[in-house]
């Protein structure tokens, strides 16, 4: 399925979906009628496990993300917070910008994205949470079917390592920006 087909499929299931990215994980969430549980889990499984990385679409999305990075850098309060995090966590992944360095992002290749996806999007790195009036055994069986069985074939290695703050030592980041 392409991006439009996935969006249409969620809409047909009356699923209100959203996604967000932090320094340590990506969250995909959906609110939907109880009767659509299996279809929503199957759709997420397909979306995460059968992803197609079309070069043309990736270039379009890359431009959208570049614009978002540039807009983000125009928010003084966010810039101050990002610099604080960069100082506190300078020797581990959490100190990196969530979207990445702009210069690197402009150069990233399709093969690198595919490789990252293959090494990180597998069962050992997933947490599936279902909240609501659902039958536990049914949910457990569906998660096993659509996530464990499918994604365990990809990798047995758990790549997630939680970050710890570096030793905080006096430091300064100075960033000058014209305000117009």
Secondary structure, DSSP 4 states (H G I P E B T S, - for coil): --HHHHHHHHHHTT-EEEEEE-SS-EEEEEE--GGGHHHHHHHHHHHHHS----HHHHHHHHHHHHHHHHHHTT-HHHHHHHHHHHHHTTTSGGGS-SS--HHHHHH--HHHHHHHHHHHSSGGG------SS--HHHHHHHHIIIIIHHHTTT----------PPPP------------
